[in-house]
Amino acid sequence: MINEDRHFFDSDLDPTETQEWVEALEAVVAADGGSRARHLIEALVGAAGRMGVDPGLPLTTPYRNTINPQDQPPFTGDITIEERLSAIIRWNALAMVVRANRQDPSLGGHIASYASAADLFEVGFNHCFRASINDGPGDLVFLQPHSAPGVYARAFLEGRLSESQLDHYRREVNGGGLSSYPHPWLMPDFWQFPTGSMGLGPLQAVYQARFMRYLAARGLAGDKANSGDRHVWGIFGDGEMDEPESLGALGLAAREGLDNLTFVINCNLQRLDGPVRGNGKIIQELEGLFRGAGWNVIKVLWGSDWDALFARDNEGVLTEYLDKTLDGDFQTLAATDGQFNREHFFARDPRLQALVAHMTDDQIDRLRRGGHDPIKISAAYLQSMQRNGRPTVILAKTKKGYGMGHWGQGTMTSHQQKKLDEEALLAFRDRFNLPLDDDAVKALQFYRPPADSPEMQYLHHRREQLGGYLPARQQTAEPIAIPPLEKYGAFALQATERALSTTMVWARLLSGLLRDNELGPRIVPIVADEARTFGIANLFRQIGIYNPQGQQYQPQDADSMLTYREDAQGQLLEEGISEAGAMASWIAAGTAYSAHGTAMLPMYIYYSMFGFQRIGDLIWAAAEQRARGFLLGATAGRTTLNGEGLQHQDGSSHVFMATIPNCRSWDPAFAYEVATIMDRGMREMLIEQRDVFYYLTVMNEAYPQPALPDHVQPEDILSGLYCYRKTTTGKSKPQVRLIGSGTILLEVIKAAEKLAAMGIAAEVWSATSYSEVERDAQACRKAGTPEKSRISNCLSGDIPIVAASDYVSAWPARMAPYLDATFTVLGTDDFGRSDSREALRAYFGVDSESIVKAAQSALC
């Protein structure tokens, strides 16, 4: 069995002794199995290390299947029926894309990706992907985005999608169409996870698996929701693994023992333009990366029809040449026929030729890669579901465009293939033995077997056994009661001019909310290694830091009131220096109402500069999958975080966040504004169950906090714009209107007082959200009632307006199209730099003196 590796012994000083060791190991495997052999090898490696000998062990195994044929569990399905179903789904997926592009060639779409991954999907849908467990939530499945047509084709057979919907693939404007990729925002009861942005699916899959454990550890999974058996599956592409996010959380998954997680990597060896590793071997590379990170690795490289060849290969020559063949060559072999494979692979060595001498060229052409063999795939899936304390990756070798012949199989352009001529369609029909006549093929007719056919009965029976149909998305969960604002936020509403930063205001509100018996346990505080910076280190002791291993060491600050306390039931997610990881945790918590049937309220606080600028793609992914929660951009403002300089000073996050339709972006100045906004947000998300999330910038500058003015109502604050104060000079009307937000509102107030001293009456307006004001104005204009907008009600007429902000001028300027008066905007449009706040505000022109000058100029 191990003799096939003798080619590694070329420089052996004592081949006889080496062979004795090999034979001894073979005897152990034969007598006691692989586990005992592995234990002995690990003991030898440990002993070598203690003796100062570097064992130099490779992280890769030979280019063969991990699971030997004799170790495969019996296949529990009907392979004949499953192959017929797979063929039908392949056809409907292909027909959907080609039909769409016959009608409109600009629509695009993908055929080759699903052609390579079809069997990986179908084994999962027929045997593993559970929609429900014990009447509670089931598995979570992240699906390769370019294979969406195959998922639609299966849902069509299941009766969940109509022929009209398939016929409107990528045509959604008039309703009834199907989205290009998995888009929960566009198909909210179907798709659960958006995976179209490469790399984000793998990252989110890890954190969803971790969040399952978090919920269970904290007793929030529910009796039905967590039997300890739920699983997270992710089917991804080998090219996608080059995205940093794809591999960025491998260590966390292994460190936390996430054996409820399986990655299935469709290794068709091709990216969009060419080979993933033309001069190398991507499967071996990935094996080393995952194995080194601590994952189980299962390679599914060769189908069952290769088993006999390996069994007859007593010298290991087949494995040797498979090891040596580069991916660029494998791609060529995939794109060519059996004769070419015989002449260009098997003819490389007489011993290889002898192995296939009894086979015809057609039989060689039909040798399947492992990712196209349901029996091999099923064995790997079942093994990956065994709980052994480690996550699993399945590296499944496939052919891109499998079954498309010379029109698309293994070709460099297969990814772009979306049109096939009649000859190609007929060849595809013949290749998969589809029950379609020539006219039906040429017309690209969809095919669904009769309801009482063996295929349809089997299809529905398998899904019934697995708890229902997937993908599917739950849209609501049980509402959570929100305590009255006065109960936890009275200090903010009735402030007494005590100096507080808005960051500390939020921290006090959070601390009060955590004490609420119903809402408190549902809050998920998240921080990326800056809890002490943001003044929430008290949470270490109050609620503990989640760590599934607990705290097995004595922290250096054990005697401190703010000691660093890790706990297996901890509530705070301390993600280390990983904004992407923290955001992935926020998404997992923010979508828990859908993915786990349990509503949670995540609050992720971070340096605002390292939010959208660093992880904007993840924020868009959160928006699309309808996440609910709070993002807190702390130490915000270009002049407020004054000492840190250019890289840390945020002057643009609000501009970016305002582009996200279901994000409500706020820049509060005062404690009562923060409290009012948070209270409204919680009610929107947890009671009304609206698919929104809030972005609040909070500052580290402490200044006196006023009480809520008598004339200001919550709806004024939530409108995005309200009159905070009017200065009088004996004149009946104001001569200028000044608008500010965040800490710059204080400069606006000072400017109004200076103008009053000059005899110029001014109104001071607090802009808690320029984007909310703009959206209201847009909606009213679209409805034909612009006079009803907040801007029209507050800022009508020709009184000059000056707006100042700690962000770039594009943020306040969002109001400009809706104003009739002269409008002057002051912002921080430049690179940041370090200095005192006073100096920075003067430099950028957002201090009180600059505001006064702008007002005087506007009045000229």
N, C-alpha and C positions, 0 to 999 in steps of 0.2 A: 504493500500500500504506500509506503513512504519511499520506496526505491526510485520512484520517479524523480526525486530531487538529487540524484547522484551527480547531475551536472554541476552542482555547487561544490563538489569535492575535488575539483581539478588540481588544486595545489595542496592536497592532503598529504601530510608527512607520514601518516600511518593509516592507509585506507582500510586495512584489516581491522584495526581497533575501532575505527569509525563505524565500519559495518556492524561490528558487534554491538555498539551502542544503539545503532538504528534498529537492529533485530530485537534487542532487549525492549526498546520502546514499542515496537510492533507487538511483541508478546504481551506487554501491559495493556495496550489498546484492545487486543483480542480477548484478554482474560477479564479486564476490569472496566473497559470503556474509556472514552475520551476524557471524562472528568478526572479520572485517576491519573491519566497521562499528563493532563494539564497541570495538576497539582505537583507532580514530580518535576516537570519542567520549571515551574515557578520556584520550587525549592532550590533547584540547581542554579537558577539565575540569581536568587537571593544569596546563595553561598558564594557565587562568583563575585558578586559585588562586595561582600564582606572581605574577600581575599584580594580586593583591588583589581579584579579582572573585569574589564568592560566586555559584557557579552555581545554587544553590537547587534542586538536583535532587530530585525526589520519590523516595521509596523504593517507590512503588507503580507498577504498570503498568496500562493500561486493563483494564476488566472483561471480559476475553476469555481464551481459552485461551492458554497460553504457547507450546505447540507448534502451529505452523500445519499445516493438513491436508497440504500438500505435503511437510512434513518428517517426517510420521508413518512409522515403519517398518511394513512389512506385518504384519498380524495373523496370527500363526502357528497359531492354533487353529481349531477348527470352531465358528464363532459360533452356528450353529443348535443344535448339541448342547449347547453351554455354556449357552445361554439356557434350554433345556429342563431341564437339571440345576439351574440356578439357581431355576427356578420350583418344582421338586420340593422343593428344600431350603427354600425360603421357606415352602411349605405345611407341611412336617413341623415346622419351627420354630414356626409359628403354631399348628398343631394341638397341639403339646406344651404350650404355655403355656395355651391355652384349655381343653384336657382337664384339666390340673391344677387350674385354677380352677373348673371345673364340679364337681370332686370336693371341693375345699376352697377356698372363695373367699379365705381368708386367706393363701394361699401366695404370691400375687403373681407377678411375672414381667414380661417386657417383649417386646413384639412390634414396636413402631415403630422401635426403634433398629436392629435387624438388617434390617428392611425397607429402611431408608435405606442401610445399609452392605453389603448382600449382594453387590453386584457388586465392591466393593472387596475383599472377602474372596475371592470366587470367582476373580477374575483372579490374585490372589496364589497361591491353592492350585493353580490349573491351570497357572501359568506361572513363578512366581518363588520361592515359599517352599520352599527345599530342605531336606529332612530329613537328608541326608547328602551330603558332598562327598569324593570319593576315599576312600570307606569310613570317613571320619572324621566328626566332628560337622558339622552343617549350619548353616543360618541360625537365628537366634533371632528369635522372633516374639512381640511383645506385642499382645494382642488386646483390643479394646474390650469391657469387661466386660458391658455390657447386651446385647451381641450373642451371648452364650454359647449361647442356643438354636439359633442358626444353625450354630455349630460342632458342637454335638451332632447336629444334623440331618445334617450332612455325614458325620460319623463313623458314623452309622447306615447311610447308603448304602454306606460303605466296609466295613461289616461289623465295625467295631470296637466298636460299641455295639448292644445288643439293643433290641427293641421294649419289653421289660419295663423296661429302664432308662429309656427315654424316657417310659414311662408312670409312672415314679417321679421325675420331675423335681421337685426341691426337697423330696424326701422321702427322707431318708438314714439315719434312726435305725436302721431294721431292715436296712440294707445293701442294695446294689444300686441305690441312687438316684443322681441327678445333682445336683451342687452348684449353687447359684444362680448363681455367678459363677466365674471361673477361680480355683480353690482347690487348690494343690498338696498341702496337708496332707490334704485330703479325697479327692483323686483323684491319688495320687502318681505313677502311671505315665502320666497323661494331661496335666494342666495343668502348665506349666513356670513361668509367672510369674503371681502374683496382681496383678490390675490393678483390683480393685473399689474401692480407695480412690483417688478422683480425684486426679490430679497425680503420683502416685508412679510410674506406668508410664513416662511420658516421661522423668522424671529417671533412672530405673533403666536405660532403654534407652540413654541417652547413656553412662552409666558402664559398661554391658556392652560397648558398642562400643569404648570406651576400653580396657577390660580385655583385650579380644581383642588389641589392639595391644601392650599391656603384656606379655602372655604371649609374643607373637611376638618382641618386642624382646629378651626375656630367654631366648629359645631353649627355652621350655617348652610351646609349642603342639604339638610333635610333628610328624613328617613328614606324617601323614595329616590331623591335626587342623587344620592351617592351610596352605592353599595360597595365602593372600593374597586369597581370593575369598569368604570368609564374610561374611554381611551381617546386620545387625540391622534388623528392621522393627518399626514400631510403628503400629498403627491406633488413633487416639484421636479424641475428639470435640472440636468447636470450643468448646463450653461448658467443657470440661475445661481449656482453655488459660487460663482465669482463675485457676486454682490457681497460686500462686507457684512451686511445685516444677516445674510443667510447663515454664516458660520459664527457670527458674533456671540451667540448665546449657547454654543455647544458646551462650554465649561460649566455654565450654570445648570444645564439639564443633567449633566453627569454628577456634578457636586451635590445636587439635591435629590439624586436617585429617582429621576422621573421615568420610571418604567411604565408609566401610562402614556408614553409618547413613542410614536413610530414615524420616521421619515421614510417615504418611498421615493427614491430618486430615479426618475426615468432617464437612464443613460443611453440616449440614442446617439451620443457622441457629437451632436451637431448644435451649433448656435444658429442665429439667423443667417449669418454670412458664410460660415464654414465650420470646420472642426472646432470643438471645444479645446482639444489638445492634439493638434495634428502630429506634433513631434513627440508626443508622450502618451500617457494612458490615464485618462481622467478618473476611471474607476479605481485604479490603484492609488492615485493621488488622494481621492476622497476617502478611501479606506484608511490610509495613513492618518489623515486629519481627524476623522471620527474616532478611530481606534485610539489615537493618541490623546484625544479629549476624554476618553473613558466610556465611549459608547460600544454597545454590541454592534457588530457589522455582519450582515448576511449578504453574501453576493449571490445573485441569481443571474448567471451569465449564459448558461447553455440549456436548451430544452431537453426533454426526455429522449429525443431521438439521438442525442449525443452520448447518452449513457453507455450504449453498447460500444461506441468507439473508445471511450475512456477505459472501459472494462478490458478491452483487447489490447490496450496500449501498455504493455508490460514494462517498457523502457522509459515511459514518461516523455516520449518525444512530442506527443500532441500538446501536452501542457507546456513543454519547453518552447515550442514555436508560437503558441498562443501568447505566452509571456513576452516573446520578442517582437510580436507584430504591433506596430504603432497604430494609434487610432485613425490617423490619416489613411492608412492602408485598409483598416477595417471598414472605413466609410466607402472606399472604392469597392471592396468585396461585397458590401451591402447593396450597392447600386448595380451590380452585374449578376450574371446568371450562373448556373451550376458549372457549366463548362469553364467559364473564366475562373471560378473559385478553384476548380480542380487544377487548372494550369498554373495559377499564380499563387496559390497557397499550398495545396497538398503536394504539388510537384516539387516543392522546395527540398524535399528529403524523400528518398526511396521508401523509408519506413512509413512516412505519412501517406504516400501513394498506396502502399499496401493496405493501410487501414480502410481506404475507401474504394479499393479495387472492385469490390462486389456491388458498388452502388452506381446507379445511372446518374447522368448529369441532372436530371430532374429531381432525383432523390437528394442529391447534394444541395440543390437550390432550395429544397424544402426543409433543410436543417434549420430549426428555429433557434433564435436566441432566447435566453431564459425568460425575458420579459414578455414573450409571446406564448408562453406555455402555462395555462391555468394551473396545472398540477404542481409545477415548481413554485409558482407564485403563491399558491395556497399554503404550501408547506412553510414558506418563509413568513407569510402573514401570521399563521398559527403560532410559529415559534416566537415571533415578536410580541405576541400577546401574553406570553408566560412572564410572570412577575419575577424578576431576578435582580432588582435593585439598580438597573441601568436602562437608559433609553436605547432604542434600536434604530439603526438605519439599514434599509434594504436597498442595495445597489443593483438595479435591474437593467440588464443590457437589452436594448431594443434597436430596431431600425426605424429611423425617421421616414414617415411615408410608407410604412409597412403595408404591402399588398397593392401599392400603386404602380408597380412595375417600373419601366424605364421613364414613365411620366413623372415620377416623384420619389420612388424609394431610394433613399440614401443619396440623392443628388444635392448639389450645393444650393440649388434654388427651391428645394422642396418646401421650405417654410413659407415662401411667397406664393406657393401654388394654390390657386383658388378657382381655376377654370380647367376643365378637362373636356377634350373633344369626345365624339361618340365612340371612337375606337377605344379610348381609354376607359370610358364608362362601361362598355360591353366587356372589356377585359377584367375590370374590377368585379362585375357581376359573375363572370365565369370563375374568377379566382376564389370567390367566397360562396359559390353555389347558391346564389340568391334566386328565389322563385319569382323572377320578373322576366316578362317577354321583352323582345327588342324595343317595341314601341314604348313600353313603360320605362325602360332604361333611358331611352333617348328623351323622353318627356320629363325625366327626373321625378317620377312619381314616388311619393312617400309610401312606405309599406308597413302595415300593421297586421299581423296574423289574426285570424278570427278569435273571438273571446274565449271559445271553448277549445282552442288548439293546445297541444301539449306545451308549446313554448309560452303562451300567455298564462296558462295555469301555473307553470313553473315559476315564471317571473313574479307573479303576485304572491305565490306561496312563500318564496324565499324572503320577500320583503315583509310579509306578515310574521314570519319567524324572527325577523330582526327588528320588530317593533314599529314598522311603518315605512314611509318613504323618505328618501333623502335625495338632494338637499331640501331642507325646509327650515323656516325661521319663525320662532315665537316672537310676537311683537309686544307683549305686555307681561307684567308680573303683578303680584299683589302689591297694592299701594302701601306706602309707609307714612305713618303720621308724622307731621313736622311740629315740633313744639312752638308755642307762641314766641315771636321775636323778643318780647319783653322778658321772657324767662331766661334767655341766654345772652341777650344783647342790650339789656337796659343801660349798661355802662356806655354803649356807643350812641344810643339815642339821647341820653341825658348827660352827655359829656360835660365836664366842668373846666374846660380849658387846660386840662392836664396834657402835657406834651407826650404824644405817642406817634410812632410811625404807623402807617396803614398796614405794614407787615405785622406789627405787634397787635394791631386791632384784629386782624384776621386770626392770629394765633390765639387770642383770648376767646374769640367767637368759636373757634374749633374746639378749644378746651371745654367750653360750656356745652357744646353739642355732643361731645363724646360722653358726657355724663348723663345724657338722656337715655332712658332704658330701652326705648324702641328704636330710635334713630341711631344712637351712639354705636352699637355693634356693627351697623351697616356702613359706617364711614371707613374709607380706606385711605389713610394719609400716606402719601408717597413722596419720597425725597431722594435726590441723586447726590448723596454725601454732602449736604449743606445744611443739615438740621440745626446745627449750632449757629450758623450764619443767620438763619431765618428766625431764630428765637424759639424753636420748638423742641429743644433738647429735653425739656421736661417730659415729653412724650415717651422718652426711653423708659423712664420709670413708670409713668402713668399707664401706658398700654403695651409696652414692650415692642421689641423689633422682631418681626417674624423670621425664624430660622428653624427649619424642620429638625435639626439636630439639637436644638436648644442652645444652652451656653455651657460648654464643657471646660471653660477656663475661668479663672478669676480675673475680672477686668481691673485694669490698673487704677481706675477711679471708683472702685467698689464702695468706698465710704462717702462718695459725693451724692448730693441730692439729685444730680443730673447724670448718674452713672449709666454707662453704656450697657443696657440690659437686653440680651437676646433671649427669645423664648419660643418654644415650639407652638405656642398659642398666641404669639405676638400679633399685634394689629398693624403696626407701622411697617411699611415696605421701604426699607433702606437699601437702595439699589446700587450703591457705590457710584463710581464715576462712569455712569452710563446713562446719558439722557435717552438714548434709544431704548434701553432696557426699561427705564422708568416709564417711558411713554407706552411701551408695550404692556406693562402692568396696568397702567391707567386704562388702556383700551379693554383689557380683559375684565377689569372691574366695572368699567362703564358700559359694557355689553353683557354683564352677568344676568341682567333681567331676561335677556334673550337666550344666551348660551347655557345658562344654568337654572333659569326659572327663579332666580333670587335677585331682587333689586339691591344694588349696592350704590354707594355714593363716593366715588374716588375724588380726592383732592391732591393734585400733584403740584408742588411748589418748587420753582427752579429759577435760576438766573434767567431773566427774561431774554437776554441777548442770546442765550443758548437754547432757545425754544424753537420757534419757527425757522430761524436761520439754519439750525442744525438738523432738525427732525421734521421739517415741514411736510414731507411725504407721509410720515406716520400720522400727522395731525389730519391730513386729508383722508387717510384711511379710516381714522376714527370717525370723522364726519360721515363718511359714506356708509359705515356700518352702524350709524345711528347711536354712537356712544353718548352717554349722559354723565355729566360730572363737571368739576371745576378744574381749570388750569390757572395757576397763580404765577404770573410773571413777576418775580420778586426782584428787589434791587433795581427797579425799573427806572427809565428816564435817562436821557443822555447827559444831563447835568446833575442828576441826583446821586448816582453812584460815582462820585466825583474823583476818587483817588485811583480807581482801577484802570482808567485809561481806555484807549480805543477799542480793544477787543471785547471788553466787558460792558461797554455802555450802549444801551439799547435805545435807538431812536426810530425804529421802524416796525416793531412787532405788530402794532395795531393796524398798520396798513396791510400787512399780510393777512392777519387774522380776519380782517373785515371782508376779505374776498371769499371766505367760506360761508355758504348760505345759512347753515344751521349753527354757526358760532355767534354768540352775542358777546361783543367785545366791549369792555368797560375800563375806564380810567378814573376811578373815584379819588376825590381829594380828602374827604372827611370820613370819620368813623361811622357816622349815621348813614352815609352813602354806601359804604362797604356792607354794613349790616342789612340795609334794605335790599340791596342787590342780591346778596346771598340768600336771604329769606325767599325772595321771589324765585330765584333759580331752583332752590330745593323743591318748592311747590310745583313748579313747571315740570321738573323731571320725575319726582317721586309720587306725586298725587295725580297731576294731570297726565303724566307719562308722555310728555312731548319729547320728540327726538331732537333735543337741543343740548348744547354744552356752553358753558360760560368761560370766557377768558377775562381775568381781572389782573391789571397791573397794580402791584403794591410796592410801596417805597420804603427805603431804610432811613429816610429823613424824619426825625421827630419834630413835631411842632404842636402848638396848642390846638386841641380838638374842641370845636364848638358843639353845643347841643343842636338837635334838629330844630330849625326855625319854625315858629308857629304857622307861618304861611305856606310852608312846604309840605306837600302830601307825598306819600310813597309813589303814586303814579307820576308825579312830576319828576322825581329822581329816575324812575324807570323809563320815562319817555326819552331820556338821553340829554335833555336840556331844560333847565329851569332858572328862574331869576333868584339869585341868592341875596342880593342887596341892591338898594338904590341909594346913591349919594345925592344930597340936595344942596342947592346953592341959591335957593329962592326962586329958581326958575320952575315953571310948571311942568316942563317936559325935559327928558334927558337929551343931552346933546350928542352923546356917543354911547355905544354899547360895547362892553368889554367881555370877552368870553375866555375862560380858562378851564383847565382840567388838571387832575393830579396836583402835584406840588406847585405847578406854575399858576394855579388858581390863587395862591398866596401872593404872587407877584402882581397878578391882576387886581387883587384887592388893594394892595399898596398903591398901585398906579391910579386907581379910582380915587383914593384919598388925596393923592398929590394933585390930581386934576381938579378935585373939589376945592382944594386950597387955591387953585388958579381961577376959580369961578366957573369951572366946566363941570356940569352935572353928568354923571355916568351911571349906567346900569351895569351890575356885575352878574354875569350868567355862568353857571357851572355846567360844563358839557361832560356829563358822565359817560356819554358815548356818542361820538360823531357818527359812527356807522349806524346806530339805531335811528338817529335823526334822519340820516340820508335815506335809509330803507323806508321809513315812514313817508318821506317826501316822494320817493319813487312810486310807492304803492298808490298814494293819492293821485299822483299825476297819471298813472296807468288807468286808474278808475275814473279819471275825468273830473276829480274833485280836488285839485291842488290847493284850494283855499282851506281845506280841512286839515292840512298837514301841520305838524308841530312847528315847523319853521314859519309857516304863514301866520300861525296864531301868536307866535312869540316875537318874530323878527321882521314883521311886515313894515312897509314904509321905507323912507329914505334916510333914516338915521344911520350914520356911518358905524361900521362894525369892525372891531379889531379882535382877532382870535390869536391867542398865544398857547404854545404847547411845548412840552419837553420832547416831542417827537418831530419827525420831519414835517414840513408844511403840508405835504400831501394828505396828512391825517385830518386836520381841520378843514382843508380845502374841499373835502367831500361835500360840504354844504353849498359851495359857491354857485352851482347852476340853479339853485332854488332861491337865491336872494336878489332883491332889487336894489338894495343899498350898496354903497361903496364898501368893499370887503377887503380888509388887509389881514394877511396871515403871517404870523411870526413862528418860525420853527427852528429846529436844530439841524439844518441841512449841511452837514459836513462830517468828516471823521471825528470821532471822539478824542479826548485828550485828558490829561490829569491836571487838576488844579483845585482851588477852593470852589465851592458851589457859586459863590458870588462872582468870582472871576469868569467861570464858565458861562454863567447866564448872561453876563455882560458881553462876553465874546460872541456867543451865538445870537445875541439880540433878543432874549426872551425875559430879561429882567424888568423891573418896574420902570426904570428910566427909559428903556427902549419902547415899552408899551406906551408910555406917556408921549414920547416923540411920534410914534405911529398914529396915536389918536389926534395929536395936534396937526399932523400932516393931512390926515383924513378930513379934518374940519376946514382946511384951507380952501 
